[in-house]
């Protein structure tokens, strides 16, 4: 009996699971706005780090 229930649960979960084929091709998913914002934040972080490194080099050059 338990085996039948577990098999049924696995089948139901497998049937309800999105394989991501359609979502992956279109790039649209439930969290798209959040992932887009994270990507933008990573870009901004890169810009800030670059500016910080340039400023550090300029300070080192002036100190010499």
C-alpha positions as CSV (number, residue, x, y, z in Angstrom):
1,X,0.0,0.0,0.0
2,X,2.8,2.4,0.9
3,X,4.6,1.5,-2.3
4,X,1.5,2.4,-4.3
5,X,1.2,5.8,-2.6
6,X,4.8,6.6,-3.1
7,X,4.6,5.6,-6.8
8,X,1.5,7.7,-7.2
9,X,3.2,10.7,-5.6
10,X,6.3,10.4,-7.8
11,X,4.1,10.2,-10.9
12,X,2.0,13.2,-9.9
13,X,5.2,15.3,-9.1
14,X,6.8,14.3,-12.4
15,X,3.7,15.2,-14.3
16,X,3.4,18.6,-12.7
17,X,7.1,19.5,-13.0
18,X,8.0,22.0,-15.7
19,X,11.0,20.7,-17.7
20,X,11.9,24.3,-18.5
21,X,12.1,23.7,-22.3
22,X,9.6,26.4,-23.1
23,X,10.6,28.7,-20.3
24,X,14.3,28.4,-21.1
25,X,13.8,29.2,-24.8
26,X,11.7,32.3,-24.1
27,X,13.7,33.5,-21.0
28,X,10.4,34.2,-19.2
29,X,9.8,32.7,-15.8
30,X,8.2,33.5,-12.6
31,X,11.3,35.2,-11.1
32,X,12.4,37.0,-14.3
33,X,12.1,40.5,-12.9
34,X,14.1,39.5,-9.8
35,X,16.9,37.8,-11.8
36,X,17.0,40.8,-14.1
37,X,17.5,43.1,-11.1
38,X,20.2,40.9,-9.8
39,X,22.0,41.0,-13.1
40,X,21.8,44.8,-13.1
41,X,23.2,44.9,-9.6
42,X,26.1,42.7,-10.6
43,X,26.8,45.1,-13.5
44,X,26.8,48.1,-11.1
45,X,29.0,46.2,-8.7
46,X,31.5,45.6,-11.4
47,X,31.5,49.3,-12.3
48,X,32.0,50.3,-8.7
49,X,34.9,47.9,-8.3
50,X,36.5,49.1,-11.5
51,X,36.2,52.7,-10.3
52,X,37.6,51.8,-6.9
53,X,40.6,50.1,-8.5
54,X,41.3,53.1,-10.7
55,X,41.0,55.4,-7.8
56,X,43.4,53.3,-5.8
57,X,45.9,53.3,-8.6
58,X,45.6,57.1,-8.9
59,X,46.2,57.5,-5.2
60,X,49.3,55.2,-5.4
61,X,50.7,57.2,-8.3
62,X,50.2,60.5,-6.5
63,X,51.8,59.2,-3.4
64,X,55.1,58.4,-5.2
